[in-house]
Amino acid sequence: MADNNFNNGFNNNQPYGQQPYNDPYGQQPYGQQQPYGQQNRGVNDPFSAPLYAQQIGGGQASGFGSGSGSGVYTADEISPQKYNLVIGACLLYGFLINVFMVAFCFDAAVSVIDKSPIVFMIAYIAMIIVGSIMIHKSDKPAISFIGYNLFVVPLGLCLSYILNIYAMAGYNTAITIAFGITAVVTLAMMAAANIFPQFFLSLGKTLFVTLMITIVVELVAAIFFGTYLTIIDYIVVLIFCGYIGYDWAKANALPKTVDNAIDSAAELYVDIVNLFIRILRIVARAQNN
C-alpha cells in the first residue's frame, strides 16, 4: 500500500442504521444502500459497501527496496525492532480509537450516516483522499500521523454503525468469532510475508486489478440486477489477505524510518478493517443459517 491513497496507499480501502433488524447481509447490497444506508437500513445490510479506503490505486509491487534491503541507511532510520514497534503501536492506537467509537459514538454514527448519507459519503471520501496525500507525500511523521487519523476516524464511525447494528440484531458471537479469525489470519499472512517477501511484493498489481474488477461486479450486480453475490465476500477476503501480506512485505522492504512505519501502519490498518468486515458478514450469515 505505498503508492497509494484511496488508492493503494494503504491499498486501498469502505462500509455501515438502525430499525428492524432482519438480515444483516446484503439483501440490499452495495448499490441501493450504497454505502451506508440510503434507507432505513434495518439490518438489510448496513455494510454493503466495503471500506476499501485505499485499495484504489494499486500497488506497484517489487522495487521498494532501499534501506534495509540494499544495505544503505539514512540518518533517519531506526532499528528493525523500533520500526516494527512503531507499526504495532500505530495499529493498536487505531484499533483503540475504533473500540472507543464503537462504544460511545453509535448515536452520532446513525445521525450522520442514516440522516445525511450523501454528506457523510462526500466527507468520508474527502478525508480519505486528504489523509492519503498527507501520508504518502510527506516524510514528516507528525503529518503522516495526522493523515492516519483521517482514516481512523471515518472508518471508526462506520465500524460503530456496523457493529452496533449487528450487536442489536443478536450477532455478538459472530462479532467475536470474526475478530478472532481476523487476528489469526493477519498474523499468518504477516508470517508468510516474512518467509516469502518477493512473492508477496509481486502481487501488488494483481491484487489491485482483482479488487477493481470485484468492486465493479459487485456494483453492477446491485445496481442493475438488485442482487447481492455472496461469493464476493469470499473473494474480497482472499484479496485482503493478499494485501496484508503485500503491505507487510513492502513495509519491511522500505527504509526503516518512523514516517515509513506510520505509512505502513495506515495501509495495514485499512487492510485489516476491510478483512474484518467481510469475515463478519460471512460468519453472521452462517450463524443466521
Contacts in CASP RR format, 6 or more apart in sequence:
PFRMAT RR
TARGET T0000
AUTHOR 0000-0000-0000
METHOD contacts of the structure
MODEL  1
MADNNFNNGFNNNQPYGQQPYNDPYGQQPYGQQQPYGQQNRGVNDPFSAP
LYAQQIGGGQASGFGSGSGSGVYTADEISPQKYNLVIGACLLYGFLINVF
MVAFCFDAAVSVIDKSPIVFMIAYIAMIIVGSIMIHKSDKPAISFIGYNL
FVVPLGLCLSYILNIYAMAGYNTAITIAFGITAVVTLAMMAAANIFPQFF
LSLGKTLFVTLMITIVVELVAAIFFGTYLTIIDYIVVLIFCGYIGYDWAK
ANALPKTVDNAIDSAAELYVDIVNLFIRILRIVARAQNN
1 8 0 8 1.000
1 9 0 8 1.000
1 10 0 8 1.000
1 11 0 8 1.000
1 12 0 8 1.000
1 54 0 8 1.000
1 55 0 8 1.000
1 59 0 8 1.000
1 243 0 8 1.000
1 246 0 8 1.000
1 247 0 8 1.000
1 250 0 8 1.000
1 264 0 8 1.000
1 266 0 8 1.000
1 267 0 8 1.000
1 268 0 8 1.000
1 270 0 8 1.000
1 271 0 8 1.000
2 8 0 8 1.000
2 9 0 8 1.000
2 59 0 8 1.000
2 64 0 8 1.000
2 136 0 8 1.000
2 247 0 8 1.000
2 250 0 8 1.000
2 254 0 8 1.000
2 263 0 8 1.000
2 264 0 8 1.000
2 267 0 8 1.000
3 9 0 8 1.000
3 57 0 8 1.000
3 58 0 8 1.000
3 59 0 8 1.000
3 60 0 8 1.000
3 136 0 8 1.000
4 10 0 8 1.000
4 11 0 8 1.000
4 12 0 8 1.000
4 54 0 8 1.000
4 57 0 8 1.000
4 58 0 8 1.000
4 59 0 8 1.000
4 132 0 8 1.000
4 135 0 8 1.000
4 136 0 8 1.000
4 267 0 8 1.000
5 12 0 8 1.000
5 54 0 8 1.000
5 56 0 8 1.000
5 57 0 8 1.000
5 128 0 8 1.000
5 129 0 8 1.000
5 132 0 8 1.000
5 133 0 8 1.000
5 136 0 8 1.000
6 12 0 8 1.000
6 13 0 8 1.000
6 52 0 8 1.000
6 53 0 8 1.000
6 54 0 8 1.000
6 56 0 8 1.000
6 57 0 8 1.000
6 125 0 8 1.000
6 128 0 8 1.000
6 129 0 8 1.000
6 132 0 8 1.000
7 54 0 8 1.000
7 55 0 8 1.000
7 56 0 8 1.000
7 57 0 8 1.000
7 58 0 8 1.000
7 132 0 8 1.000
8 54 0 8 1.000
8 55 0 8 1.000
8 56 0 8 1.000
8 57 0 8 1.000
8 58 0 8 1.000
8 59 0 8 1.000
8 204 0 8 1.000
8 208 0 8 1.000
8 243 0 8 1.000
8 267 0 8 1.000
9 54 0 8 1.000
9 57 0 8 1.000
9 132 0 8 1.000
9 135 0 8 1.000
9 136 0 8 1.000
9 263 0 8 1.000
9 266 0 8 1.000
9 267 0 8 1.000
10 53 0 8 1.000
10 54 0 8 1.000
10 55 0 8 1.000
10 132 0 8 1.000
10 135 0 8 1.000
10 151 0 8 1.000
10 247 0 8 1.000
10 266 0 8 1.000
10 267 0 8 1.000
10 268 0 8 1.000
10 269 0 8 1.000
10 270 0 8 1.000
10 271 0 8 1.000
11 54 0 8 1.000
11 55 0 8 1.000
11 57 0 8 1.000
11 58 0 8 1.000
11 59 0 8 1.000
11 207 0 8 1.000
11 208 0 8 1.000
11 243 0 8 1.000
11 246 0 8 1.000
11 247 0 8 1.000
11 267 0 8 1.000
11 270 0 8 1.000
11 271 0 8 1.000
12 52 0 8 1.000
12 53 0 8 1.000
12 54 0 8 1.000
12 55 0 8 1.000
12 56 0 8 1.000
12 57 0 8 1.000
12 58 0 8 1.000
12 208 0 8 1.000
12 211 0 8 1.000
12 270 0 8 1.000
13 50 0 8 1.000
13 51 0 8 1.000
13 52 0 8 1.000
13 53 0 8 1.000
13 54 0 8 1.000
13 55 0 8 1.000
13 56 0 8 1.000
13 270 0 8 1.000
13 271 0 8 1.000
13 273 0 8 1.000
13 274 0 8 1.000
14 35 0 8 1.000
14 49 0 8 1.000
14 50 0 8 1.000
14 51 0 8 1.000
14 52 0 8 1.000
14 53 0 8 1.000
14 124 0 8 1.000
14 158 0 8 1.000
14 274 0 8 1.000
15 35 0 8 1.000
15 36 0 8 1.000
15 46 0 8 1.000
15 47 0 8 1.000
15 48 0 8 1.000
15 49 0 8 1.000
15 50 0 8 1.000
15 51 0 8 1.000
15 158 0 8 1.000
15 162 0 8 1.000
15 277 0 8 1.000
16 35 0 8 1.000
16 36 0 8 1.000
16 37 0 8 1.000
16 41 0 8 1.000
16 46 0 8 1.000
16 47 0 8 1.000
16 49 0 8 1.000
16 109 0 8 1.000
16 113 0 8 1.000
16 158 0 8 1.000
16 161 0 8 1.000
16 162 0 8 1.000
16 165 0 8 1.000
17 37 0 8 1.000
17 40 0 8 1.000
17 41 0 8 1.000
17 42 0 8 1.000
17 46 0 8 1.000
17 110 0 8 1.000
17 113 0 8 1.000
17 114 0 8 1.000
17 161 0 8 1.000
17 165 0 8 1.000
18 40 0 8 1.000
18 41 0 8 1.000
18 42 0 8 1.000
18 110 0 8 1.000
18 114 0 8 1.000
18 165 0 8 1.000
18 168 0 8 1.000
19 40 0 8 1.000
19 41 0 8 1.000
19 42 0 8 1.000
20 40 0 8 1.000
20 42 0 8 1.000
20 43 0 8 1.000
21 42 0 8 1.000
21 43 0 8 1.000
21 165 0 8 1.000
21 168 0 8 1.000
21 169 0 8 1.000
21 170 0 8 1.000
22 42 0 8 1.000
22 43 0 8 1.000
22 44 0 8 1.000
23 43 0 8 1.000
23 44 0 8 1.000
23 45 0 8 1.000
23 288 0 8 1.000
24 43 0 8 1.000
24 44 0 8 1.000
24 45 0 8 1.000
24 46 0 8 1.000
24 47 0 8 1.000
24 165 0 8 1.000
24 166 0 8 1.000
24 169 0 8 1.000
24 171 0 8 1.000
24 281 0 8 1.000
24 284 0 8 1.000
25 45 0 8 1.000
25 228 0 8 1.000
25 230 0 8 1.000
25 281 0 8 1.000
25 284 0 8 1.000
25 285 0 8 1.000
25 288 0 8 1.000
26 33 0 8 1.000
26 44 0 8 1.000
26 45 0 8 1.000
26 48 0 8 1.000
26 228 0 8 1.000
26 281 0 8 1.000
27 44 0 8 1.000
27 45 0 8 1.000
27 228 0 8 1.000
28 39 0 8 1.000
28 41 0 8 1.000
28 44 0 8 1.000
28 45 0 8 1.000
28 48 0 8 1.000
28 228 0 8 1.000
29 45 0 8 1.000
29 48 0 8 1.000
29 218 0 8 1.000
29 221 0 8 1.000
29 222 0 8 1.000
29 226 0 8 1.000
29 227 0 8 1.000
29 228 0 8 1.000
30 48 0 8 1.000
30 49 0 8 1.000
30 218 0 8 1.000
30 219 0 8 1.000
30 221 0 8 1.000
30 222 0 8 1.000
30 228 0 8 1.000
31 48 0 8 1.000
31 49 0 8 1.000
31 219 0 8 1.000
31 222 0 8 1.000
31 223 0 8 1.000
32 38 0 8 1.000
32 39 0 8 1.000
32 48 0 8 1.000
32 222 0 8 1.000
32 223 0 8 1.000
32 226 0 8 1.000
33 39 0 8 1.000
33 41 0 8 1.000
33 44 0 8 1.000
33 45 0 8 1.000
33 46 0 8 1.000
33 48 0 8 1.000
33 49 0 8 1.000
34 48 0 8 1.000
34 49 0 8 1.000
34 219 0 8 1.000
34 222 0 8 1.000
35 47 0 8 1.000
35 48 0 8 1.000
35 49 0 8 1.000
35 50 0 8 1.000
35 121 0 8 1.000
36 46 0 8 1.000
36 47 0 8 1.000
36 49 0 8 1.000
36 113 0 8 1.000
36 114 0 8 1.000
36 117 0 8 1.000
36 120 0 8 1.000
36 121 0 8 1.000
36 158 0 8 1.000
36 161 0 8 1.000
37 46 0 8 1.000
37 113 0 8 1.000
37 114 0 8 1.000
37 117 0 8 1.000
38 117 0 8 1.000
40 114 0 8 1.000
41 114 0 8 1.000
41 165 0 8 1.000
42 165 0 8 1.000
43 165 0 8 1.000
43 166 0 8 1.000
43 168 0 8 1.000
43 169 0 8 1.000
45 228 0 8 1.000
45 281 0 8 1.000
46 161 0 8 1.000
46 162 0 8 1.000
46 165 0 8 1.000
46 166 0 8 1.000
47 158 0 8 1.000
47 162 0 8 1.000
47 277 0 8 1.000
47 281 0 8 1.000
48 222 0 8 1.000
48 228 0 8 1.000
50 215 0 8 1.000
50 236 0 8 1.000
50 274 0 8 1.000
50 277 0 8 1.000
50 278 0 8 1.000
51 155 0 8 1.000
51 158 0 8 1.000
51 270 0 8 1.000
51 273 0 8 1.000
51 274 0 8 1.000
51 277 0 8 1.000
52 211 0 8 1.000
52 215 0 8 1.000
52 270 0 8 1.000
52 274 0 8 1.000
53 128 0 8 1.000
53 151 0 8 1.000
53 155 0 8 1.000
53 270 0 8 1.000
53 273 0 8 1.000
53 274 0 8 1.000
54 128 0 8 1.000
54 132 0 8 1.000
54 151 0 8 1.000
54 266 0 8 1.000
54 267 0 8 1.000
54 270 0 8 1.000
55 207 0 8 1.000
55 208 0 8 1.000
55 211 0 8 1.000
55 239 0 8 1.000
55 243 0 8 1.000
55 270 0 8 1.000
55 274 0 8 1.000
56 208 0 8 1.000
56 211 0 8 1.000
56 212 0 8 1.000
57 208 0 8 1.000
58 204 0 8 1.000
58 205 0 8 1.000
58 207 0 8 1.000
58 208 0 8 1.000
59 204 0 8 1.000
59 205 0 8 1.000
59 207 0 8 1.000
59 208 0 8 1.000
59 246 0 8 1.000
60 204 0 8 1.000
60 205 0 8 1.000
61 200 0 8 1.000
61 201 0 8 1.000
61 202 0 8 1.000
61 203 0 8 1.000
61 204 0 8 1.000
61 205 0 8 1.000
61 246 0 8 1.000
61 250 0 8 1.000
62 198 0 8 1.000
62 201 0 8 1.000
62 202 0 8 1.000
63 201 0 8 1.000
63 253 0 8 1.000
64 201 0 8 1.000
64 250 0 8 1.000
64 253 0 8 1.000
64 254 0 8 1.000
65 253 0 8 1.000
65 254 0 8 1.000
66 72 0 8 1.000
66 254 0 8 1.000
66 255 0 8 1.000
67 73 0 8 1.000
67 74 0 8 1.000
67 77 0 8 1.000
67 254 0 8 1.000
67 255 0 8 1.000
67 256 0 8 1.000
68 80 0 8 1.000
68 252 0 8 1.000
68 253 0 8 1.000
68 254 0 8 1.000
68 255 0 8 1.000
68 256 0 8 1.000
69 253 0 8 1.000
73 255 0 8 1.000
74 255 0 8 1.000
74 257 0 8 1.000
76 255 0 8 1.000
76 257 0 8 1.000
76 258 0 8 1.000
76 259 0 8 1.000
77 255 0 8 1.000
77 256 0 8 1.000
77 257 0 8 1.000
78 86 0 8 1.000
78 256 0 8 1.000
78 257 0 8 1.000
78 258 0 8 1.000
78 261 0 8 1.000
79 256 0 8 1.000
80 256 0 8 1.000
82 256 0 8 1.000
83 256 0 8 1.000
83 257 0 8 1.000
83 258 0 8 1.000
83 260 0 8 1.000
83 261 0 8 1.000
84 261 0 8 1.000
86 258 0 8 1.000
86 261 0 8 1.000
86 262 0 8 1.000
86 265 0 8 1.000
87 251 0 8 1.000
87 261 0 8 1.000
87 264 0 8 1.000
87 265 0 8 1.000
87 268 0 8 1.000
88 265 0 8 1.000
90 145 0 8 1.000
90 148 0 8 1.000
90 261 0 8 1.000
90 262 0 8 1.000
90 265 0 8 1.000
90 266 0 8 1.000
90 269 0 8 1.000
91 265 0 8 1.000
91 268 0 8 1.000
91 269 0 8 1.000
91 272 0 8 1.000
93 152 0 8 1.000
94 148 0 8 1.000
94 152 0 8 1.000
94 269 0 8 1.000
95 269 0 8 1.000
97 149 0 8 1.000
97 152 0 8 1.000
97 153 0 8 1.000
97 156 0 8 1.000
98 152 0 8 1.000
98 155 0 8 1.000
98 156 0 8 1.000
98 159 0 8 1.000
98 160 0 8 1.000
98 273 0 8 1.000
101 109 0 8 1.000
101 153 0 8 1.000
101 156 0 8 1.000
101 157 0 8 1.000
101 159 0 8 1.000
101 160 0 8 1.000
102 156 0 8 1.000
102 159 0 8 1.000
102 160 0 8 1.000
102 163 0 8 1.000
102 164 0 8 1.000
105 156 0 8 1.000
105 157 0 8 1.000
105 160 0 8 1.000
106 160 0 8 1.000
106 161 0 8 1.000
106 164 0 8 1.000
108 157 0 8 1.000
108 160 0 8 1.000
109 157 0 8 1.000
109 158 0 8 1.000
109 160 0 8 1.000
109 161 0 8 1.000
109 164 0 8 1.000
110 161 0 8 1.000
112 119 0 8 1.000
112 120 0 8 1.000
112 157 0 8 1.000
113 120 0 8 1.000
113 157 0 8 1.000
113 158 0 8 1.000
113 161 0 8 1.000
123 154 0 8 1.000
124 154 0 8 1.000
124 158 0 8 1.000
127 150 0 8 1.000
127 151 0 8 1.000
127 153 0 8 1.000
127 154 0 8 1.000
128 150 0 8 1.000
128 151 0 8 1.000
128 154 0 8 1.000
130 147 0 8 1.000
130 150 0 8 1.000
131 146 0 8 1.000
131 147 0 8 1.000
131 148 0 8 1.000
131 150 0 8 1.000
131 151 0 8 1.000
132 147 0 8 1.000
134 143 0 8 1.000
134 144 0 8 1.000
134 146 0 8 1.000
134 147 0 8 1.000
134 150 0 8 1.000
135 144 0 8 1.000
135 147 0 8 1.000
135 148 0 8 1.000
135 262 0 8 1.000
135 263 0 8 1.000
135 266 0 8 1.000
136 263 0 8 1.000
138 144 0 8 1.000
138 259 0 8 1.000
139 257 0 8 1.000
139 259 0 8 1.000
140 259 0 8 1.000
141 258 0 8 1.000
141 259 0 8 1.000
141 262 0 8 1.000
144 259 0 8 1.000
144 262 0 8 1.000
144 263 0 8 1.000
144 266 0 8 1.000
145 262 0 8 1.000
147 266 0 8 1.000
148 262 0 8 1.000
148 265 0 8 1.000
148 266 0 8 1.000
148 269 0 8 1.000
151 266 0 8 1.000
151 269 0 8 1.000
151 270 0 8 1.000
152 269 0 8 1.000
155 269 0 8 1.000
155 270 0 8 1.000
155 273 0 8 1.000
159 273 0 8 1.000
159 277 0 8 1.000
162 277 0 8 1.000
162 280 0 8 1.000
163 175 0 8 1.000
166 172 0 8 1.000
166 174 0 8 1.000
166 175 0 8 1.000
166 280 0 8 1.000
166 284 0 8 1.000
167 175 0 8 1.000
171 280 0 8 1.000
171 284 0 8 1.000
171 287 0 8 1.000
173 287 0 8 1.000
174 280 0 8 1.000
174 283 0 8 1.000
174 284 0 8 1.000
174 287 0 8 1.000
175 280 0 8 1.000
177 283 0 8 1.000
178 276 0 8 1.000
178 279 0 8 1.000
178 280 0 8 1.000
178 282 0 8 1.000
178 283 0 8 1.000
178 284 0 8 1.000
179 276 0 8 1.000
181 279 0 8 1.000
181 283 0 8 1.000
182 272 0 8 1.000
182 275 0 8 1.000
182 276 0 8 1.000
182 279 0 8 1.000
185 241 0 8 1.000
185 244 0 8 1.000
185 275 0 8 1.000
185 279 0 8 1.000
186 244 0 8 1.000
186 272 0 8 1.000
186 275 0 8 1.000
189 241 0 8 1.000
189 242 0 8 1.000
189 244 0 8 1.000
189 245 0 8 1.000
189 248 0 8 1.000
190 244 0 8 1.000
190 245 0 8 1.000
190 248 0 8 1.000
192 200 0 8 1.000
192 245 0 8 1.000
193 200 0 8 1.000
193 244 0 8 1.000
193 245 0 8 1.000
193 246 0 8 1.000
193 248 0 8 1.000
193 249 0 8 1.000
193 252 0 8 1.000
194 248 0 8 1.000
194 249 0 8 1.000
194 252 0 8 1.000
197 249 0 8 1.000
197 252 0 8 1.000
197 253 0 8 1.000
198 249 0 8 1.000
200 242 0 8 1.000
200 245 0 8 1.000
200 246 0 8 1.000
200 248 0 8 1.000
200 249 0 8 1.000
200 250 0 8 1.000
201 246 0 8 1.000
201 249 0 8 1.000
201 250 0 8 1.000
201 253 0 8 1.000
203 242 0 8 1.000
203 246 0 8 1.000
204 246 0 8 1.000
207 239 0 8 1.000
207 242 0 8 1.000
207 243 0 8 1.000
207 246 0 8 1.000
210 235 0 8 1.000
210 239 0 8 1.000
211 236 0 8 1.000
211 239 0 8 1.000
214 232 0 8 1.000
214 235 0 8 1.000
214 236 0 8 1.000
214 239 0 8 1.000
217 229 0 8 1.000
217 232 0 8 1.000
218 228 0 8 1.000
218 229 0 8 1.000
218 232 0 8 1.000
221 227 0 8 1.000
221 228 0 8 1.000
221 229 0 8 1.000
221 232 0 8 1.000
222 228 0 8 1.000
230 285 0 8 1.000
233 278 0 8 1.000
233 281 0 8 1.000
233 282 0 8 1.000
234 282 0 8 1.000
236 274 0 8 1.000
236 278 0 8 1.000
237 275 0 8 1.000
237 278 0 8 1.000
237 279 0 8 1.000
237 282 0 8 1.000
240 271 0 8 1.000
240 272 0 8 1.000
240 274 0 8 1.000
240 275 0 8 1.000
240 278 0 8 1.000
241 275 0 8 1.000
243 271 0 8 1.000
244 268 0 8 1.000
244 271 0 8 1.000
244 272 0 8 1.000
244 275 0 8 1.000
247 264 0 8 1.000
247 267 0 8 1.000
247 268 0 8 1.000
247 271 0 8 1.000
248 264 0 8 1.000
248 268 0 8 1.000
250 264 0 8 1.000
250 267 0 8 1.000
251 260 0 8 1.000
251 261 0 8 1.000
251 264 0 8 1.000
251 267 0 8 1.000
251 268 0 8 1.000
254 260 0 8 1.000
254 263 0 8 1.000
254 264 0 8 1.000
END
